[in-house]
C-alpha cells in the first residue's frame, strides 16, 4: 500500500534456490522503491547468507535488513513452509534502528534489555519495539521482561521467537547481512502516524477455574493443591493413562489460559512427568495465577485470526492502513492443517482488504501492550502501520 509520502510492500517466494527466493520476494516487496527497513522471514532450510545477499541487492546499501528463521511463512498470496516472506516499508515519517544482543553472553533478561536499547533516541509520536529472538534457548519470557525493564509501559512490544528445524537444534536471527543464532534482535520503529496491535487466539475457557498452587518457570507441579498431571488427566477423561497419551499429536494440544485484564494469555502444555506428576509449558506459569483449561474448534481459530487483524486496524484511529506484520503460532499451523492454513490466510485477507501483509509462524509470540508480561502461544499477533 502507498500514500503520496510513505509505503509498505510485501513479497513471497517458494523458489528452491535461495538467491532466487530472496530476490523474488524482495523485488515484490520493494518494487524499485527505497526502503527504510526490510523484514525477512525465511525457512532455516535456505542458504541464509545467499538469500540475504539477494535481498540486499534489491534493498540497496542503506536499508536496514532484519529477520528470523521460521516455522512457516505468511504472505499476501498465502502461507508456505520452506519459503521466504518479505515486508518492506519506506517514505517520510519513519524512524528505524536496530540492535542485536546475544543470550549466551548476557542471559535472557539482559539480552532483552540490550535489544531494547535500539529505542534510544527515537522521539516519534508513535513507536513500537519489534523483537525477533531465538526460540530454543529457554526462558523466553525473560527476554520480554528485560525489554520491559528498559522501556516500561510507554512503548509496546511485538514480535516472535524464531523457528528451526525438526531436530529443534538451532534458530536464526538476521541483522544487516549477518546471520546469528542464540540472539535477540530489537527493531525500534517510530512513526508520525498511529500504530495498531492485534492479539487474538480464538480459544475459550473451560470451567471451573484453577489456581496454580506450585510452579517453577514453565513447569507446573500443582493445580488447586493436586498434582497437575492428575488434574489434566481427569479433566480429559484419561485417569490412569500415561502422560504421553495426552500429547500424542498436535491435534491433541493441551492449553492453559492465564487470567489477564483483556482475556487469557495462552500457554501450551506439551509434556508431563509420570513420576513427579508435573506438566510442562512452553513459557512461564506464575505460582498463584488464576487459570483455566482452554479449548477451541476450527471456526473459532479462524475467527481469532480475523479478530487480531481487525483489532490492529482499529488501533490506527481511522487512518488508512499501509501494511501489517503478522506473527502466528506454529502450533496453530499444525492444529489447522494445510487446508486450515489456507482458510486462515483467506480470513486475514478478508479482514485486511487490500492491505499487504508479511510475517511468519513462530515458536512463541510477543505482544505487550499493558503490564510487564508479553509472551504468548497459540495466538496471532498483528502490527498495523498507517
C-alpha positions as CSV (number, residue, x, y, z in Angstrom):
1,X,0.0,0.0,0.0
2,X,1.3,3.5,-0.8
3,X,0.3,7.1,0.1
4,X,1.9,10.1,-1.5
5,X,4.6,10.1,1.2
6,X,5.0,6.5,2.5
7,X,4.6,2.9,1.6
8,X,4.6,-0.7,2.7
9,X,5.1,-3.7,0.4
10,X,5.1,-7.5,0.8
11,X,6.6,-10.3,-1.2
12,X,6.7,-14.1,-1.0
13,X,8.6,-16.9,-2.8
14,X,8.7,-20.6,-2.6
15,X,11.6,-21.0,-5.1
16,X,14.1,-23.7,-4.1
17,X,17.2,-21.7,-5.0
18,X,17.9,-19.4,-2.0
19,X,19.2,-16.5,-4.0
20,X,16.3,-16.6,-6.4
21,X,13.8,-16.9,-3.5
22,X,15.3,-13.8,-1.8
23,X,15.4,-11.8,-5.0
24,X,11.8,-12.7,-5.9
25,X,10.3,-11.9,-2.5
26,X,12.3,-8.7,-2.1
27,X,11.5,-7.4,-5.6
28,X,7.8,-7.9,-5.0
29,X,8.0,-6.1,-1.6
30,X,10.3,-3.2,-2.6
31,X,9.1,-2.6,-6.2
32,X,12.0,-0.3,-7.1
33,X,11.4,2.0,-4.1
34,X,13.9,3.0,-1.4
35,X,13.1,1.1,1.8
36,X,13.9,2.2,5.3
37,X,13.6,-1.3,6.7
38,X,13.2,-4.8,5.2
39,X,11.8,-7.7,7.3
40,X,12.9,-11.1,6.1
41,X,11.2,-14.2,7.4
42,X,12.8,-17.3,5.8
43,X,12.9,-21.1,6.3
44,X,16.0,-22.4,8.0
45,X,16.3,-24.8,5.1
46,X,17.6,-21.9,2.9
47,X,21.2,-20.9,2.4
48,X,20.5,-17.8,4.5
49,X,23.6,-15.8,3.7
50,X,22.9,-16.2,-0.1
51,X,19.3,-15.3,0.5
52,X,20.2,-12.2,2.4
53,X,22.7,-11.2,-0.2
54,X,20.0,-11.3,-2.8
55,X,17.6,-9.2,-0.6
56,X,20.4,-6.7,-0.1
57,X,20.9,-6.3,-3.8
58,X,17.2,-5.3,-4.1
59,X,17.1,-3.2,-0.9
60,X,20.2,-1.1,-1.6
61,X,23.1,-0.4,0.7
62,X,21.4,1.9,3.2
63,X,18.2,-0.1,4.1
64,X,18.1,-1.9,7.5
65,X,17.6,-5.6,6.8
66,X,16.3,-7.7,9.8
67,X,14.6,-11.0,10.2
68,X,14.4,-14.5,11.6
69,X,14.0,-18.2,10.6
70,X,10.5,-19.6,10.6
71,X,8.2,-22.5,11.2
72,X,6.4,-21.3,8.1
73,X,5.8,-18.1,6.2
74,X,2.8,-15.7,5.8
75,X,2.2,-13.5,2.9
76,X,-0.5,-11.9,0.7
77,X,-0.8,-14.9,-1.5
78,X,-1.0,-17.5,1.2
79,X,1.2,-19.5,3.6
80,X,4.2,-21.7,2.9
81,X,6.6,-24.0,4.7
82,X,10.1,-23.7,3.4
83,X,9.8,-20.4,1.6
84,X,10.5,-16.7,2.4
85,X,8.3,-13.8,3.1
86,X,9.5,-10.2,3.0
87,X,7.9,-7.0,4.3
88,X,9.4,-3.6,3.5
89,X,8.4,0.0,4.3
90,X,9.8,3.4,3.5
91,X,9.0,7.1,2.9
92,X,8.5,10.0,5.2
93,X,7.8,9.9,8.9
94,X,9.5,6.6,9.8
95,X,12.5,6.2,12.1
96,X,14.1,2.7,12.3
97,X,17.0,1.5,14.4
98,X,18.2,-2.0,15.4
99,X,20.4,-3.7,17.9
100,X,21.4,-7.3,18.4
101,X,22.2,-9.0,21.8
102,X,23.5,-12.5,22.4
103,X,21.7,-14.6,25.0
104,X,24.7,-16.8,25.7
105,X,26.8,-13.7,26.6
106,X,24.3,-11.9,28.8
107,X,21.4,-14.2,29.7
108,X,17.8,-13.8,28.5
109,X,16.8,-10.8,30.6
110,X,19.9,-8.8,29.8
111,X,19.7,-9.7,26.1
112,X,16.2,-8.4,26.0
113,X,17.3,-5.2,27.8
114,X,20.2,-4.6,25.4
115,X,18.0,-5.2,22.4
116,X,15.5,-2.6,23.7
117,X,18.3,0.0,23.6
118,X,17.6,0.2,19.9
119,X,14.8,2.6,21.0
120,X,17.2,5.2,22.4
121,X,16.8,8.5,20.6
122,X,13.5,7.5,18.8
123,X,11.2,10.5,19.6
124,X,8.4,9.8,17.1
125,X,4.9,10.4,18.4
126,X,4.1,6.7,17.8
127,X,6.6,3.8,18.4
128,X,6.9,0.1,18.8
129,X,9.8,-2.3,19.5
130,X,9.8,-5.4,17.4
131,X,11.6,-8.3,19.0
132,X,12.9,-11.3,16.9
133,X,14.5,-13.8,19.3
134,X,16.0,-17.3,19.4
135,X,13.1,-19.7,20.1
136,X,15.0,-22.6,21.7
137,X,17.3,-21.1,24.4
138,X,14.7,-21.4,27.2
139,X,13.1,-18.7,29.4
140,X,11.6,-16.6,26.5
141,X,9.5,-14.6,29.0
142,X,12.8,-13.2,30.4
143,X,13.6,-11.6,27.1
144,X,10.3,-9.7,27.2
145,X,10.8,-8.7,30.8
146,X,14.3,-7.5,30.0
147,X,13.0,-5.2,27.3
148,X,10.2,-4.0,29.6
149,X,12.8,-3.1,32.2
150,X,14.2,-0.6,29.8
151,X,11.1,0.8,28.1
152,X,8.4,0.4,30.8
153,X,4.8,0.8,29.7
154,X,5.5,3.7,27.3
155,X,6.5,1.5,24.3
156,X,4.5,-1.5,23.2
157,X,6.4,-4.7,22.2
158,X,5.5,-7.1,19.4
159,X,7.4,-9.9,17.6
160,X,8.1,-13.6,17.6
161,X,10.5,-16.3,18.6
162,X,12.3,-17.8,15.6
163,X,11.6,-21.3,14.4
164,X,14.1,-24.0,13.5
165,X,14.3,-27.5,12.0
166,X,12.6,-30.7,13.1
167,X,15.5,-31.5,15.4
168,X,14.9,-28.1,17.1
169,X,18.7,-27.6,17.4
170,X,19.0,-24.0,16.1
171,X,17.1,-21.0,15.1
172,X,18.5,-17.9,13.3
173,X,18.2,-14.2,13.5
174,X,19.3,-11.6,10.9
175,X,20.5,-8.1,11.1
176,X,22.3,-6.4,8.2
177,X,23.8,-9.2,6.2
178,X,24.8,-11.3,9.2
179,X,23.1,-14.5,10.4
180,X,23.1,-15.1,14.2
181,X,21.9,-17.8,16.5
182,X,21.1,-17.6,20.2
183,X,20.4,-13.8,19.7
184,X,17.7,-11.2,20.2
185,X,17.2,-8.5,17.5
186,X,15.4,-5.4,18.6
187,X,14.0,-3.2,15.9
188,X,12.8,0.3,17.1
189,X,10.2,1.6,14.7
190,X,9.0,5.2,15.1
191,X,6.2,6.7,13.1
192,X,4.4,10.0,12.8
193,X,1.1,8.1,12.2
194,X,-0.7,5.7,14.6
195,X,0.4,2.1,15.1
196,X,-2.2,-0.7,15.9
197,X,-1.6,-4.0,17.6
198,X,-4.0,-7.0,17.5
199,X,-3.8,-10.0,19.9
200,X,-6.3,-12.8,19.5
201,X,-6.4,-16.6,19.5
202,X,-10.0,-18.0,19.4
203,X,-9.7,-20.3,22.4
204,X,-12.2,-20.2,25.2
205,X,-12.3,-21.1,28.9
206,X,-13.4,-24.5,30.3
207,X,-14.8,-24.0,33.8
208,X,-14.1,-24.4,36.6
209,X,-11.1,-22.1,37.1
210,X,-8.0,-23.3,39.0
211,X,-5.1,-21.8,41.0
212,X,-1.5,-22.7,40.1
213,X,-0.5,-23.6,43.7
214,X,3.0,-24.7,42.9
215,X,5.2,-24.0,39.8
216,X,8.6,-23.0,38.7
217,X,9.2,-21.4,35.3
218,X,7.2,-23.4,32.8
219,X,6.8,-26.5,35.0
220,X,3.5,-26.8,36.9
221,X,3.6,-29.1,39.9
222,X,0.2,-28.5,41.5
223,X,-3.2,-27.1,40.4
224,X,-5.6,-26.5,43.3
225,X,-3.1,-28.3,45.6
226,X,-3.4,-31.5,43.4
227,X,-0.7,-33.0,41.2
228,X,-1.0,-31.1,38.0
229,X,-0.8,-34.1,35.7
230,X,-3.6,-35.9,37.6
231,X,-5.8,-32.8,37.2
232,X,-5.1,-32.7,33.5
233,X,-5.8,-36.4,33.0
234,X,-9.0,-36.2,35.0
235,X,-10.3,-33.2,33.0
236,X,-9.6,-35.1,29.8
237,X,-11.3,-38.3,31.0
238,X,-7.9,-40.1,30.9
239,X,-7.4,-41.1,34.6
240,X,-4.7,-43.8,35.0
241,X,-3.3,-43.2,31.5
242,X,0.4,-42.3,30.8
243,X,1.2,-38.7,30.2
244,X,2.4,-39.4,26.7
245,X,-1.2,-40.2,25.6
246,X,-2.2,-36.6,26.4
247,X,0.4,-35.2,24.0
248,X,0.4,-37.7,21.2
249,X,0.0,-35.2,18.3
250,X,-0.7,-31.5,17.5
251,X,-4.4,-32.1,17.3
252,X,-4.4,-33.1,21.0
253,X,-2.9,-29.7,22.1
254,X,-3.3,-29.1,25.8
255,X,-3.6,-25.4,26.6
256,X,-4.0,-23.4,29.8
257,X,-5.2,-19.8,29.9
258,X,-3.8,-17.4,32.5
259,X,-6.2,-14.6,33.6
260,X,-5.4,-11.2,32.2
261,X,-7.4,-8.0,32.2
262,X,-8.0,-8.3,28.4
263,X,-8.7,-12.0,28.3
264,X,-6.5,-15.1,28.6
265,X,-2.8,-15.5,28.0
266,X,-2.3,-18.9,26.4
267,X,0.3,-21.4,27.5
268,X,0.8,-24.7,25.5
269,X,1.3,-27.7,27.8
270,X,3.5,-30.1,25.8
271,X,4.7,-32.7,28.3
272,X,4.1,-34.4,31.6
273,X,6.2,-36.4,34.1
274,X,4.6,-39.7,35.2
275,X,6.8,-39.9,38.2
276,X,6.6,-36.4,39.8
277,X,3.1,-35.9,38.3
278,X,4.0,-32.4,36.9
279,X,3.3,-30.9,33.5
280,X,5.5,-28.6,31.4
281,X,4.5,-25.5,29.5
282,X,6.4,-23.6,26.8
283,X,6.7,-20.4,28.9
284,X,6.5,-19.4,32.5
285,X,3.3,-20.0,34.5
286,X,3.5,-17.9,37.7
287,X,2.7,-19.6,41.0
288,X,-0.6,-18.2,42.4
289,X,-2.0,-17.5,38.9
290,X,-5.7,-18.0,38.2
291,X,-6.1,-20.2,35.1
292,X,-8.4,-22.3,33.0
293,X,-8.1,-25.2,30.7
294,X,-8.8,-23.9,27.2
295,X,-10.5,-25.3,24.1
296,X,-11.1,-24.2,20.5
297,X,-12.8,-25.5,17.5
298,X,-11.8,-24.9,13.9
299,X,-14.1,-22.0,13.3
300,X,-13.1,-20.2,16.5
301,X,-9.4,-20.4,15.5
302,X,-10.2,-18.8,12.1
303,X,-12.2,-16.1,13.8
304,X,-9.3,-15.4,16.1
305,X,-7.2,-14.5,13.1
306,X,-9.9,-12.1,11.9
307,X,-10.2,-10.6,15.3
308,X,-6.5,-9.9,15.6
309,X,-6.4,-8.2,12.2
310,X,-9.5,-6.1,13.0
311,X,-8.1,-5.1,16.4
312,X,-4.8,-3.9,14.8
313,X,-6.7,-1.9,12.2
314,X,-8.9,-0.3,14.9
315,X,-5.7,1.0,16.6
316,X,-5.0,3.2,13.6
317,X,-7.6,5.8,14.6
318,X,-9.3,5.7,11.2
319,X,-6.1,6.2,9.2
320,X,-5.7,4.2,6.0
321,X,-3.5,1.1,6.8
322,X,-0.2,0.8,4.8
323,X,0.6,-2.7,5.8
324,X,0.7,-5.4,8.5
325,X,3.3,-7.6,10.1
326,X,1.9,-10.9,11.4
327,X,3.4,-13.3,14.0
328,X,1.4,-16.5,14.1
329,X,1.9,-19.6,16.3
330,X,3.5,-22.6,14.6
331,X,1.2,-24.8,16.8
332,X,-1.8,-23.0,15.2
333,X,-0.5,-24.0,11.8
334,X,-0.2,-27.6,13.0
335,X,-3.7,-27.6,14.5
336,X,-5.3,-26.1,11.4
337,X,-3.5,-28.3,8.9
338,X,-2.9,-27.3,5.2
339,X,-6.5,-26.6,4.4
340,X,-6.9,-24.6,7.6
341,X,-3.8,-22.6,6.8
342,X,-5.3,-21.6,3.5
343,X,-8.6,-20.7,5.3
344,X,-6.8,-18.6,7.8
345,X,-4.9,-16.7,5.1
346,X,-8.2,-16.1,3.3
347,X,-9.8,-14.9,6.6
348,X,-6.9,-12.5,7.1
349,X,-7.2,-11.2,3.6
350,X,-10.9,-10.6,4.1
351,X,-10.3,-8.7,7.3
352,X,-7.4,-6.6,5.8
353,X,-8.9,-6.0,2.4
354,X,-6.1,-4.7,0.0
355,X,-3.7,-4.0,2.9
356,X,-0.5,-6.0,2.3
357,X,0.9,-8.2,5.0
358,X,4.0,-10.3,5.7
359,X,5.0,-12.5,8.6
360,X,5.9,-15.9,9.9
361,X,4.8,-18.9,12.0
362,X,6.7,-18.6,15.3
363,X,7.7,-20.8,18.2
364,X,6.1,-18.2,20.5
365,X,4.6,-14.8,20.0
366,X,5.5,-11.4,21.7
367,X,2.9,-8.8,22.4
368,X,2.9,-6.4,25.4
369,X,0.6,-3.5,25.4
370,X,-0.2,-3.5,29.1
371,X,1.8,-4.8,32.1
372,X,5.2,-6.5,32.1
373,X,4.1,-9.8,30.7
374,X,4.1,-10.4,27.0
375,X,4.8,-13.9,25.8
376,X,2.0,-15.8,24.1
377,X,1.3,-19.1,22.4
378,X,-1.5,-20.3,20.0
379,X,-2.0,-16.6,19.3
380,X,-1.9,-14.4,16.2
381,X,-0.2,-11.0,16.9
382,X,-0.6,-8.3,14.2
383,X,1.1,-5.0,13.9
384,X,-0.6,-2.5,11.6
385,X,1.0,0.7,10.3
386,X,-0.6,3.8,8.9
